[in-house]
Amino acid sequence: QVQVVESGGGLVQPGGSLTLSCAASGISFSDYVLDWYRQAPGKRREFIASHTVGGSTNYADSVKGRFTGSRDNAKNTVILQMNSLKPEDAAVYYCNVWRNSEDYWGQGTQVTVSS
C-alpha cells in the first residue's frame, strides 16, 4: 500500500511565504525521484521542481530563486519552501513519486495567493 500525501497549503498574501511538505509511505523512499507539479484552473499541469535519487534538485524557471526544495530520506519527506509568492503561483500543488515502472501521485494541496 503506497501513500503520497501533500500538506501545508493555505492562503498567503503576495510577497509572503509558505512551506509545503510531501510524505510518502509504502516504498523504499531513497530509490525514487520526487517531483513537484502545480495546476491552476483552466491550465495544464506545470512542472515546478525535481529531487533526483542522486541528491540534486532542479527548478523550473518560473520559481527559480524563490522556491527551495529539500529532501529528507530518513523522514521519507520532501519540503518545498516558497518565498516571494506571486498571484500566478496560486494552484493546487502535487507531489509525484516515481521510478521506472512506478508512478505515484498525492491528492494535492491548495495554495491561494491573494491580498
N, C-alpha and C positions, 0 to 999 in steps of 0.2 A: 504494500500500500504506500504510494508516493503522495506526499502533500507538499504544495508550494503555496505559501501564504505571504502576501504583501500587507504592510501596515504602515501607519504614520501619516496618512493623508489628512487633509483638512483645509481650512480657509486661512489664507495669508495675504497681507497687503503687498502691492508691488514694491520691490526692493527688499522684501523680507526673506526669511529663511525657513526651511522645512527639512526634516530628516525622514527618509523612508527606509524601511527595512524589508528584507526578503528572507524568509526562513524556509528551509527545505528539510524534509524527513523521509525516511524510507529508501535512501540512496547512499552510496559512498560519495559524499559531498565533494571531496577534493578531486574526484575524477571527472567532474562536469564543468562545462562552461556556463557562466551565469550572465545573462544579458538583461538590460532594462529597455523596455519599449514604452511608448505612450500613445494614446489615441484620443483625439478631441472629436466632438460631434461633427459629423459630416466629412471627416478627414481620414486618410489612410493611417494605419499604424506606423509609427515613426521610431526608428532605432535611436537610442539615447546613449548607451554605454555597454561595454562588454568586459567581463573579467575572465581572462584566459586561465587554463589549467596551469600554465607556467608562471602565473602571478602578475601578468601585465594587465593594465586597464586602458581601454581605448574609448574615446568620446566622440560623439557627433559634433560637428562644427557649431551647431545651434546652442550647445550647452557648454562647450569647452571654455574653461576659465571661470565658470560659475558653479558647475556641479563637480563634486568629488566623490568617487566611489571607493569603497574599501571592502575587502573580502576577508572573512574570519573563518577559516576552515574548521577550527576547533569548535566553534559555536554553530556551524552549519548555517551561517548567516552572511548576507551582504548588505552593506549600508550605502545609501545614496544621500549625501549631504548636498542640499540645493540652496544656493545663495543668490542674491540679487535677482529674485524671481520677477518675471515679466508676465503680463496678462496672457501672452501667447504660450506660456508654459502650462496653462490650465489644461488638464486632461486626466484621463484615467491612466495610471501608471501600472505596468505589468512586469513581472519577473518571469523570464524564460530560462529554465534549467535544462541543459541538453548535452548529449554526446551522440556518437554515431548510433543510429537505430533507436534512439530515445529522445523524447521532446516533451517537457512538462511545463505547464503554464499555471500561474496563480489566478485568482479571481479579480485582481486589480484593486487599487486604492485611489480614491478621488482626490485630486489636487485642484483647489479653486484659488485663483489669484485675482483679487478684486479690492478696490478701495471703498 
